[in-house]
């Protein structure tokens, strides 16, 4: 989608529709912008009381003349009770209204808001528009034949300053990457393999060759690195596991380096502890969402020229059932030398992450390390799909991620890693076992990972609830959300 900005309504070009925002004041709709030009078109509607300005409420009018064929009245709710995300959600509804009528171009008037800075408002509204203007229709033959381009092609924000233009432009670049991540997570597991993820990483290097370097460790190299846990998980699959390393030098003069580590289980059957029918195996193509987000964060950083140094590490494998599958009760040695008893082959994500965390700490001098993983069903029980679980050994890092989550609305909620949780992972035959009891399952998963963290500030983001929704909502029109990209870019920009 091509998105542009103008300061005044007189500067806009013709479009299929124009969106006019309204506050809801005492159950009455009040224009949230200078809308005198359009007042006659909606006066009778407001007088009749058929539009109240409730958040997300839309009405389409058909004026007799003007640059647009339609006027979309958009409710943005109570002026005093709103938040930044109110504007994302509300303008998302205007896009949905336009798409239902198969519109291709829309002008969006921004509201006048005295409690939000103009760049922040422009960013939030453009996010709401761009994130909603997404579809995953590649596998729908009928849809593609009837309407191969079902989305908005052009959008113009009215009421933006020249300063806002750069914000909107950068936002469009970041959302484009979010959609790239969504495509990977929505894709078929047989297509989005360790090989495909490796190729995606190579493509980033090809596109940004001056700042990005990609290295792929194949099975033989994993054996040389003694990555016993990653190799164990990938034993039963037709496609060999891989460790994908992407280096981004956004500030070569700086010694600061942030590691982003992603869980890349391209499909999770549960292994020999196979998932029971009806417990979500059909959604397990999403178990590489952490890896996809890691690719997205590195790609977004390169696209916007982020002034920071990053290394992205992806542990990619399929947890398949086969004659070579790793077995419950067996013990495997990790790259760090810690031996692990396998008590549940469905707790495989922490295994591949452990070797990846060990690798990146030994190979790079890190300032901080953040991993993203669809790690536990327990985090969905605890937080639902509204927040990502945050575990950390560093208060300052946790606070910074929480702030970034509030700004991006990819919210995180910090949970504890009490020393007592280590008791859950005690093994009689190995240094540690990979799975504890059902209680505090997310915390014990984080505790497992912490055994492989040295002195570096570290945060673990359990995105099991936020990466792949049970149903589309607000500005996430498909189940895959691309969570993590906007959160971590916001965090990195504010370091």
KOLNU-70162 format. One record per residue (C-alpha): residue number from 1; z, y, x. Coordinates in steps of 0.001 Angstrom, whole numbers. Example, Ala and Ser with C-alpha at 12.3 -4.5 7.8 and 13.67 -1.06 7.14 Angstrom:
+-----+---------+---------+---------+
|   n |      up |   north |    east |
+-----+---------+---------+---------+
|   1 |    7800 |   -4500 |   12300 |
|   2 |    7140 |   -1060 |   13670 |
+-----+---------+---------+---------+
//
This chain:
+-----+---------+---------+---------+
|   n |      up |   north |    east |
+-----+---------+---------+---------+
|   1 |       0 |       0 |       0 |
|   2 |    -962 |    3425 |    1311 |
|   3 |    1901 |    5840 |     709 |
|   4 |    1678 |    9602 |    1207 |
|   5 |    3878 |   12632 |     556 |
|   6 |    3375 |   16180 |    -758 |
|   7 |    5830 |   18996 |   -1347 |
|   8 |    4591 |   20261 |   -4733 |
|   9 |    3014 |   18752 |   -7842 |
|  10 |      49 |   21099 |   -7425 |
|  11 |    -811 |   19310 |   -4168 |
|  12 |   -1082 |   15852 |   -5700 |
|  13 |   -4333 |   13966 |   -6214 |
|  14 |   -5436 |   12204 |   -9380 |
|  15 |   -3804 |    8836 |  -10084 |
|  16 |   -3376 |    6264 |  -12832 |
|  17 |     103 |    7594 |  -13634 |
|  18 |    2798 |   10044 |  -12660 |
|  19 |    6496 |    9120 |  -12697 |
|  20 |    8989 |   11751 |  -13921 |
|  21 |   12708 |   11033 |  -13354 |
|  22 |   15428 |   11799 |  -15932 |
|  23 |   19210 |   11821 |  -15763 |
|  24 |   21271 |   10413 |  -18592 |
|  25 |   23714 |   13060 |  -19822 |
|  26 |   25828 |   12182 |  -22870 |
|  27 |   23238 |    9607 |  -23956 |
|  28 |   20482 |   12223 |  -23752 |
|  29 |   17655 |   12357 |  -21217 |
|  30 |   17513 |   15476 |  -19023 |
|  31 |   14700 |   16057 |  -16555 |
|  32 |   15874 |   15490 |  -12960 |
|  33 |   13075 |   17614 |  -11519 |
|  34 |   10905 |   20594 |  -12381 |
|  35 |    8802 |   18994 |  -15098 |
|  36 |    7671 |   22038 |  -17111 |
|  37 |    4039 |   21062 |  -16600 |
|  38 |    4642 |   17881 |  -18606 |
|  39 |    7271 |   19088 |  -21101 |
|  40 |    4938 |   19215 |  -24097 |
|  41 |    3909 |   15597 |  -23541 |
|  42 |    7445 |   14209 |  -23820 |
|  43 |    9206 |   16835 |  -25997 |
|  44 |    8871 |   14928 |  -29290 |
|  45 |    9976 |   11678 |  -27682 |
|  46 |   13185 |   13241 |  -26407 |
|  47 |   13748 |   14982 |  -29733 |
|  48 |   13471 |   11643 |  -31544 |
|  49 |   16083 |   10169 |  -29207 |
|  50 |   13917 |    7210 |  -28201 |
|  51 |   14480 |    7722 |  -24468 |
|  52 |   17951 |    8251 |  -23002 |
|  53 |   17460 |    8322 |  -19228 |
|  54 |   19426 |    5120 |  -18698 |
|  55 |   18962 |    3674 |  -15216 |
|  56 |   15706 |    1729 |  -15042 |
|  57 |   14583 |    2731 |  -18553 |
|  58 |   10841 |    3440 |  -18725 |
|  59 |    8492 |    4824 |  -21350 |
|  60 |    4736 |    5294 |  -20876 |
|  61 |    3028 |    8281 |  -22492 |
|  62 |    -684 |    9035 |  -22727 |
|  63 |   -1403 |   12765 |  -22325 |
|  64 |   -4633 |   14288 |  -23632 |
|  65 |   -5334 |   15942 |  -20294 |
|  66 |   -4102 |   16116 |  -16715 |
|  67 |   -4644 |   14487 |  -13337 |
|  68 |   -3094 |   11232 |  -14534 |
|  69 |   -4036 |    9028 |  -17488 |
|  70 |    -400 |    8132 |  -18080 |
|  71 |    3072 |    9610 |  -17692 |
|  72 |    5925 |    7224 |  -16929 |
|  73 |    9323 |    8580 |  -17922 |
|  74 |   11914 |    6977 |  -15667 |
|  75 |   15653 |    6871 |  -16294 |
|  76 |   17822 |    7161 |  -13184 |
|  77 |   21173 |    7089 |  -14982 |
|  78 |   24315 |    9157 |  -14768 |
|  79 |   24061 |   11831 |  -12078 |
|  80 |   27753 |   11613 |  -11245 |
|  81 |   27986 |    7816 |  -11172 |
|  82 |   24935 |    7013 |   -9086 |
|  83 |   24561 |    5731 |   -5528 |
|  84 |   21733 |    5594 |   -2995 |
|  85 |   20775 |    2168 |   -4296 |
|  86 |   20479 |    3612 |   -7804 |
|  87 |   17242 |    5268 |   -6701 |
|  88 |   15886 |    2092 |   -5119 |
|  89 |   16577 |     154 |   -8313 |
|  90 |   15301 |    2811 |  -10696 |
|  91 |   12025 |    3502 |   -8904 |
|  92 |   11552 |    -236 |   -8604 |
|  93 |   11397 |    -325 |  -12413 |
|  94 |    8698 |    2344 |  -12474 |
|  95 |    6571 |     202 |  -10154 |
|  96 |    7068 |   -2819 |  -12397 |
|  97 |    6012 |    -740 |  -15413 |
|  98 |    2871 |     329 |  -13549 |
|  99 |    2028 |   -3209 |  -12428 |
| 100 |    2370 |   -4544 |  -15980 |
| 101 |    -447 |   -2166 |  -16936 |
| 102 |   -2448 |   -3156 |  -13813 |
| 103 |   -2346 |     351 |  -12388 |
| 104 |   -3513 |     854 |   -8813 |
| 105 |   -2309 |    4370 |   -7978 |
| 106 |     862 |    6233 |   -8963 |
| 107 |    2362 |    9635 |   -8154 |
| 108 |    6173 |    9619 |   -7997 |
| 109 |    8146 |   12844 |   -8478 |
| 110 |   11462 |   12773 |   -6601 |
| 111 |   14606 |   13966 |   -8391 |
| 112 |   16592 |   17001 |   -7278 |
| 113 |   19907 |   15616 |   -5997 |
| 114 |   22559 |   17814 |   -4399 |
| 115 |   24722 |   14965 |   -3055 |
| 116 |   22005 |   13187 |   -1045 |
| 117 |   20127 |   14585 |    1951 |
| 118 |   16385 |   14799 |    1420 |
| 119 |   15388 |   12258 |    4141 |
| 120 |   17910 |    9722 |    2841 |
| 121 |   16602 |   10122 |    -708 |
| 122 |   12975 |    9824 |     385 |
| 123 |   13782 |    6683 |    2364 |
| 124 |   15645 |    5002 |    -497 |
| 125 |   12971 |    5759 |   -3085 |
| 126 |   10130 |    4666 |    -812 |
| 127 |   12049 |    1430 |    -116 |
| 128 |   12439 |     788 |   -3836 |
| 129 |    8729 |    1347 |   -4410 |
| 130 |    7418 |    -572 |   -1406 |
| 131 |    9794 |   -3538 |   -1646 |
| 132 |    8834 |   -4011 |   -5304 |
| 133 |    5113 |   -3790 |   -4573 |
| 134 |    4999 |   -7340 |   -3230 |
| 135 |    3684 |  -10628 |   -4569 |
| 136 |    3357 |  -14148 |   -3213 |
| 137 |     270 |  -15317 |   -5081 |
| 138 |   -1577 |  -17109 |   -2283 |
| 139 |    -991 |  -20475 |   -3933 |
| 140 |   -2005 |  -19412 |   -7467 |
| 141 |   -5718 |  -20132 |   -7814 |
| 142 |   -5997 |  -18764 |  -11368 |
| 143 |   -4204 |  -15517 |  -10522 |
| 144 |   -6356 |  -14924 |   -7456 |
| 145 |   -9555 |  -15474 |   -9423 |
| 146 |   -8540 |  -13143 |  -12251 |
| 147 |   -6992 |  -10378 |  -10138 |
| 148 |   -7165 |  -10846 |   -6351 |
| 149 |   -5406 |   -7512 |   -5692 |
| 150 |   -2580 |   -7256 |   -8258 |
| 151 |    -537 |   -4556 |   -6508 |
| 152 |    -472 |    -793 |   -6203 |
| 153 |   -2953 |     446 |   -3625 |
| 154 |   -1821 |    4085 |   -3411 |
| 155 |    1435 |    5896 |   -3985 |
| 156 |    2379 |    9513 |   -3423 |
| 157 |    5915 |   10924 |   -3253 |
| 158 |    6098 |   14447 |   -4656 |
| 159 |    8915 |   16684 |   -3460 |
| 160 |    9052 |   15620 |     191 |
| 161 |    9214 |   17971 |    3155 |
| 162 |    7228 |   17497 |    6355 |
| 163 |   10407 |   16100 |    7913 |
| 164 |   10562 |   13457 |    5203 |
| 165 |    7009 |   12357 |    5935 |
| 166 |    7973 |   10632 |    9190 |
| 167 |   10873 |    8875 |    7445 |
| 168 |    8571 |    7553 |    4723 |
| 169 |    5985 |    6474 |    7287 |
| 170 |    8585 |    4523 |    9281 |
| 171 |   10018 |    3019 |    6102 |
| 172 |    6566 |    1735 |    5180 |
| 173 |    6277 |      55 |    8589 |
| 174 |    9652 |   -1649 |    8199 |
| 175 |    8985 |   -2823 |    4627 |
| 176 |    5655 |   -4235 |    5776 |
| 177 |    7641 |   -6410 |    8173 |
| 178 |   10092 |   -7378 |    5411 |
| 179 |    7089 |   -8649 |    3455 |
| 180 |    5935 |  -10597 |    6523 |
| 181 |    9354 |  -12282 |    6544 |
| 182 |    9167 |  -12937 |    2811 |
| 183 |    5790 |  -14626 |    3295 |
| 184 |    7223 |  -16949 |    5944 |
| 185 |   10221 |  -17917 |    3804 |
| 186 |    8118 |  -18368 |     654 |
| 187 |    5533 |  -20472 |    2519 |
| 188 |    5225 |  -24244 |    2434 |
| 189 |    7467 |  -26109 |    4860 |
| 190 |    4494 |  -28129 |    6116 |
| 191 |    2791 |  -24852 |    7053 |
| 192 |    5767 |  -22922 |    8443 |
| 193 |    6713 |  -25361 |   11192 |
| 194 |    8153 |  -24796 |   14666 |
| 195 |    4547 |  -24518 |   15832 |
| 196 |    3800 |  -21838 |   13217 |
| 197 |    6938 |  -19867 |   14102 |
| 198 |    5947 |  -20074 |   17773 |
| 199 |    2497 |  -18746 |   16950 |
| 200 |    3992 |  -15896 |   14930 |
| 201 |    6056 |  -14954 |   17981 |
| 202 |    2972 |  -15071 |   20204 |
| 203 |    1143 |  -12834 |   17725 |
| 204 |    3897 |  -10223 |   18070 |
| 205 |    3417 |  -10282 |   21843 |
| 206 |    -333 |   -9934 |   21381 |
| 207 |      65 |   -6960 |   19040 |
| 208 |    2666 |   -5191 |   21199 |
| 209 |    1798 |   -6446 |   24678 |
| 210 |    3231 |   -3391 |   26453 |
| 211 |    6773 |   -3918 |   25172 |
| 212 |    6992 |   -7562 |   24030 |
| 213 |    7035 |  -10818 |   25972 |
| 214 |    7202 |  -14221 |   24275 |
| 215 |    8260 |  -17520 |   25850 |
| 216 |    8172 |  -20887 |   24077 |
| 217 |   10284 |  -23790 |   25342 |
| 218 |    8728 |  -27113 |   24303 |
| 219 |   10459 |  -30488 |   23984 |
| 220 |   10187 |  -31283 |   27689 |
| 221 |   11638 |  -27895 |   28626 |
| 222 |   14441 |  -28352 |   26080 |
| 223 |   15279 |  -31614 |   27813 |
| 224 |   15336 |  -29825 |   31160 |
| 225 |   17687 |  -27231 |   29673 |
| 226 |   19864 |  -30086 |   28351 |
| 227 |   19762 |  -28797 |   24789 |
| 228 |   21151 |  -32001 |   23357 |
| 229 |   22053 |  -30575 |   19953 |
| 230 |   18697 |  -28946 |   19196 |
| 231 |   16900 |  -32089 |   20353 |
| 232 |   19155 |  -34294 |   18223 |
| 233 |   18458 |  -32373 |   15026 |
| 234 |   14696 |  -32453 |   15631 |
| 235 |   14523 |  -36159 |   16537 |
| 236 |   13368 |  -37431 |   13165 |
| 237 |   10563 |  -34924 |   12542 |
| 238 |    6819 |  -35224 |   13127 |
| 239 |    6816 |  -31750 |   14719 |
| 240 |    8814 |  -31329 |   17924 |
| 241 |   11581 |  -28731 |   18061 |
| 242 |   11154 |  -25534 |   20072 |
| 243 |   13157 |  -22621 |   21378 |
| 244 |   11323 |  -19336 |   20864 |
| 245 |   12310 |  -16356 |   23013 |
| 246 |   10973 |  -12842 |   22352 |
| 247 |   11908 |   -9987 |   24671 |
| 248 |   11449 |   -6381 |   23574 |
| 249 |   11886 |   -3582 |   26115 |
| 250 |   12255 |    -419 |   24067 |
| 251 |   14342 |    1335 |   26721 |
| 252 |   13572 |    -149 |   30168 |
| 253 |   15927 |    2283 |   31926 |
| 254 |   18925 |    1118 |   29920 |
| 255 |   21101 |   -1883 |   30789 |
| 256 |   22026 |   -2358 |   27128 |
| 257 |   20683 |   -5593 |   25598 |
| 258 |   21224 |   -6958 |   22110 |
| 259 |   20516 |  -10609 |   21321 |
| 260 |   19358 |  -11622 |   17846 |
| 261 |   19594 |  -15379 |   17306 |
| 262 |   18002 |  -17071 |   14295 |
| 263 |   18450 |  -20480 |   12707 |
| 264 |   14978 |  -21974 |   12295 |
| 265 |   15391 |  -25193 |   10314 |
| 266 |   11897 |  -25308 |    8837 |
| 267 |   12977 |  -27876 |    6256 |
| 268 |   16370 |  -29428 |    5645 |
| 269 |   16592 |  -32795 |    3909 |
| 270 |   20196 |  -33079 |    5028 |
| 271 |   19159 |  -35749 |    7515 |
| 272 |   20702 |  -39178 |    6977 |
| 273 |   23429 |  -37414 |    4970 |
| 274 |   20549 |  -36693 |    2631 |
| 275 |   21031 |  -34046 |      -7 |
| 276 |   21705 |  -35448 |   -3464 |
| 277 |   18955 |  -34781 |   -6011 |
| 278 |   19554 |  -31545 |   -7863 |
| 279 |   21691 |  -29966 |   -5135 |
| 280 |   18983 |  -27663 |   -3849 |
| 281 |   16744 |  -29692 |   -1539 |
| 282 |   13722 |  -28177 |   -3305 |
| 283 |   14685 |  -24768 |   -1891 |
| 284 |   15259 |  -25959 |    1664 |
| 285 |   12020 |  -24490 |    2963 |
| 286 |   14131 |  -21314 |    3088 |
| 287 |   16423 |  -22743 |    5772 |
| 288 |   14435 |  -20895 |    8432 |
| 289 |   15176 |  -17495 |    6894 |
| 290 |   17327 |  -16544 |    9897 |
| 291 |   14430 |  -17327 |   12225 |
| 292 |   11997 |  -15373 |   10039 |
| 293 |   14368 |  -12394 |   10016 |
| 294 |   14664 |  -12567 |   13808 |
| 295 |   10877 |  -12464 |   14127 |
| 296 |   10856 |   -9559 |   11678 |
| 297 |   13526 |   -7564 |   13506 |
| 298 |   11663 |   -7854 |   16826 |
| 299 |    8360 |   -6996 |   15163 |
| 300 |    9841 |   -4012 |   13324 |
| 301 |   11525 |   -2739 |   16488 |
| 302 |    8202 |   -2831 |   18341 |
| 303 |    6325 |   -1242 |   15423 |
| 304 |    8622 |    1783 |   15168 |
| 305 |    9213 |    2071 |   18922 |
| 306 |   12963 |    1467 |   18697 |
| 307 |   14705 |    2858 |   21786 |
| 308 |   16670 |    -264 |   22519 |
| 309 |   16284 |   -3547 |   24398 |
| 310 |   16346 |   -6757 |   22367 |
| 311 |   15950 |  -10455 |   22931 |
| 312 |   15265 |  -12647 |   19942 |
| 313 |   15998 |  -16361 |   20216 |
| 314 |   14930 |  -18843 |   17544 |
| 315 |   16061 |  -22472 |   17475 |
| 316 |   13279 |  -24157 |   15490 |
| 317 |   13404 |  -27733 |   14212 |
| 318 |   12964 |  -29800 |   11068 |
| 319 |   15942 |  -31821 |    9868 |
| 320 |   13939 |  -34782 |    8632 |
| 321 |   14740 |  -38358 |    7650 |
| 322 |   13006 |  -40965 |    9804 |
| 323 |   13567 |  -43944 |   12105 |
| 324 |   14548 |  -41594 |   14947 |
| 325 |   16881 |  -39341 |   12942 |
| 326 |   20199 |  -38528 |   14553 |
| 327 |   23067 |  -40464 |   13047 |
| 328 |   26508 |  -39687 |   11616 |
| 329 |   29219 |  -40953 |   13923 |
| 330 |   27241 |  -40423 |   17127 |
| 331 |   28192 |  -37907 |   19828 |
| 332 |   25765 |  -35494 |   21497 |
| 333 |   26266 |  -33200 |   24456 |
| 334 |   25417 |  -29537 |   23962 |
| 335 |   23771 |  -27287 |   26515 |
| 336 |   27171 |  -25710 |   27112 |
| 337 |   28581 |  -29131 |   28024 |
| 338 |   30732 |  -29396 |   24896 |
| 339 |   30394 |  -32806 |   23251 |
| 340 |   29980 |  -32896 |   19480 |
| 341 |   30699 |  -35740 |   17072 |
| 342 |   28294 |  -35709 |   14151 |
| 343 |   30272 |  -36167 |   10957 |
| 344 |   27574 |  -34665 |    8725 |
| 345 |   23876 |  -34433 |    9593 |
| 346 |   23559 |  -31770 |    6880 |
| 347 |   25608 |  -29406 |    9064 |
| 348 |   22648 |  -29107 |   11420 |
| 349 |   22162 |  -25339 |   11563 |
| 350 |   25285 |  -24767 |   13640 |
| 351 |   24062 |  -27413 |   16100 |
| 352 |   20738 |  -25745 |   16879 |
| 353 |   22409 |  -22329 |   16969 |
| 354 |   25024 |  -23554 |   19447 |
| 355 |   22373 |  -24421 |   22037 |
| 356 |   20525 |  -21156 |   21373 |
| 357 |   23710 |  -19093 |   21777 |
| 358 |   24499 |  -20886 |   25027 |
| 359 |   20995 |  -20300 |   26365 |
| 360 |   20779 |  -16582 |   25660 |
| 361 |   24214 |  -15851 |   27109 |
| 362 |   23352 |  -17643 |   30361 |
| 363 |   19897 |  -16126 |   30728 |
| 364 |   20607 |  -12486 |   29791 |
| 365 |   23280 |   -9910 |   30440 |
| 366 |   24168 |   -9064 |   26853 |
| 367 |   25899 |   -6063 |   25302 |
| 368 |   26242 |   -7848 |   21967 |
| 369 |   24953 |  -10925 |   20160 |
| 370 |   24216 |  -11359 |   16450 |
| 371 |   23070 |  -14547 |   14771 |
| 372 |   21526 |  -14932 |   11325 |
| 373 |   21631 |  -18241 |    9508 |
| 374 |   21470 |  -19794 |    6065 |
| 375 |   24479 |  -21738 |    7263 |
| 376 |   26712 |  -22782 |    4366 |
| 377 |   26679 |  -23269 |     632 |
| 378 |   30295 |  -22166 |     756 |
| 379 |   29303 |  -18568 |    1382 |
| 380 |   27391 |  -18574 |   -1914 |
| 381 |   30509 |  -19820 |   -3676 |
| 382 |   32558 |  -17049 |   -2038 |
| 383 |   30205 |  -14066 |   -2275 |
| 384 |   27377 |  -15077 |   -4582 |
| 385 |   23996 |  -13537 |   -3812 |
| 386 |   25359 |   -9999 |   -3566 |
| 387 |   26574 |   -9983 |      34 |
| 388 |   26101 |  -11682 |    3384 |
| 389 |   29117 |  -13289 |    4999 |
| 390 |   30143 |  -11593 |    8246 |
| 391 |   32272 |  -13237 |   10918 |
| 392 |   32946 |  -11529 |   14229 |
| 393 |   35101 |  -11499 |   17348 |
| 394 |   34757 |   -7719 |   17661 |
| 395 |   36096 |   -5111 |   15208 |
| 396 |   33766 |   -2303 |   16322 |
| 397 |   30695 |   -4506 |   15916 |
| 398 |   31856 |   -5694 |   12507 |
| 399 |   32463 |   -2116 |   11319 |
| 400 |   29039 |    -973 |   12525 |
| 401 |   27323 |   -3850 |   10718 |
| 402 |   29310 |   -3116 |    7557 |
| 403 |   28217 |     516 |    7662 |
| 404 |   24584 |    -483 |    8189 |
| 405 |   24886 |   -2875 |    5261 |
| 406 |   26184 |    -123 |    2998 |
| 407 |   23332 |    2216 |    3986 |
| 408 |   20587 |    -387 |    3588 |
| 409 |   22300 |   -2100 |     636 |
| 410 |   21929 |   -5375 |    2519 |
| 411 |   25681 |   -5525 |    2245 |
| 412 |   27972 |   -7669 |    4386 |
| 413 |   31560 |   -8730 |    3783 |
| 414 |   33802 |   -9675 |    6673 |
| 415 |   35685 |  -12964 |    6478 |
| 416 |   38264 |  -14309 |    8939 |
| 417 |   37964 |  -16838 |   11761 |
| 418 |   41615 |  -17796 |   12002 |
| 419 |   42655 |  -20000 |   14920 |
| 420 |   43866 |  -22595 |   12409 |
| 421 |   40268 |  -23295 |   11372 |
| 422 |   39734 |  -24973 |   14741 |
| 423 |   42034 |  -27746 |   13544 |
| 424 |   39402 |  -28587 |   10906 |
| 425 |   36960 |  -29511 |   13681 |
| 426 |   39138 |  -31776 |   15809 |
| 427 |   37513 |  -35045 |   16837 |
| 428 |   39111 |  -38225 |   18173 |
| 429 |   36081 |  -39194 |   20270 |
| 430 |   34470 |  -35857 |   21262 |
| 431 |   35429 |  -32305 |   22138 |
| 432 |   34661 |  -31136 |   18621 |
| 433 |   33052 |  -32387 |   15409 |
| 434 |   30312 |  -30519 |   13619 |
| 435 |   31774 |  -30466 |   10112 |
| 436 |   35224 |  -30065 |    8603 |
| 437 |   36611 |  -30409 |    5072 |
| 438 |   35126 |  -28647 |    2070 |
| 439 |   37795 |  -25943 |    2078 |
| 440 |   36926 |  -22798 |    4070 |
| 441 |   33582 |  -24388 |    4930 |
| 442 |   31941 |  -21089 |    5867 |
| 443 |   34846 |  -20136 |    8128 |
| 444 |   34894 |  -23514 |    9852 |
| 445 |   31140 |  -23208 |   10391 |
| 446 |   31698 |  -19849 |   12040 |
| 447 |   34558 |  -21337 |   14076 |
| 448 |   32203 |  -24042 |   15328 |
| 449 |   29771 |  -21385 |   16557 |
| 450 |   32565 |  -19403 |   18182 |
| 451 |   33228 |  -22337 |   20519 |
| 452 |   29885 |  -21520 |   22149 |
| 453 |   30478 |  -17768 |   22444 |
| 454 |   31774 |  -16405 |   25738 |
| 455 |   33184 |  -12885 |   26163 |
| 456 |   30246 |  -11054 |   24586 |
| 457 |   30843 |   -9148 |   21304 |
| 458 |   29413 |  -11456 |   18650 |
| 459 |   28737 |  -11439 |   14938 |
| 460 |   27618 |  -14291 |   12725 |
| 461 |   25780 |  -13418 |    9520 |
| 462 |   25719 |  -16208 |    6940 |
| 463 |   22734 |  -15289 |    4762 |
| 464 |   22676 |  -18447 |    2630 |
| 465 |   23256 |  -16424 |    -530 |
| 466 |   21165 |  -13356 |     211 |
| 467 |   18037 |  -14752 |    1886 |
| 468 |   16728 |  -16762 |   -1078 |
| 469 |   17788 |  -15820 |   -4593 |
| 470 |   18212 |  -18027 |   -7635 |
| 471 |   15907 |  -15654 |   -9534 |
| 472 |   13974 |  -12431 |   -8757 |
| 473 |   15909 |   -9193 |   -9267 |
| 474 |   15534 |   -5421 |   -8846 |
| 475 |   13259 |   -4729 |   -5861 |
| 476 |   13062 |   -8389 |   -4832 |
| 477 |   10168 |   -9688 |   -6948 |
| 478 |   10257 |  -13172 |   -5364 |
| 479 |   13102 |  -15455 |   -4354 |
| 480 |   12674 |  -14693 |    -654 |
| 481 |   14208 |  -11284 |     125 |
| 482 |   13517 |  -10758 |    3834 |
| 483 |   17201 |   -9919 |    4253 |
| 484 |   18348 |   -8949 |    7729 |
| 485 |   15437 |   -6798 |    8811 |
| 486 |   16499 |   -3526 |    7188 |
| 487 |   20165 |   -4271 |    7941 |
| 488 |   19703 |   -4846 |   11669 |
| 489 |   17185 |   -2038 |   12162 |
| 490 |   19650 |     332 |   10469 |
| 491 |   22402 |   -1004 |   12731 |
| 492 |   20333 |    -686 |   15907 |
| 493 |   19132 |    2813 |   15098 |
| 494 |   22732 |    3956 |   14730 |
| 495 |   24052 |    2398 |   17955 |
+-----+---------+---------+---------+
//
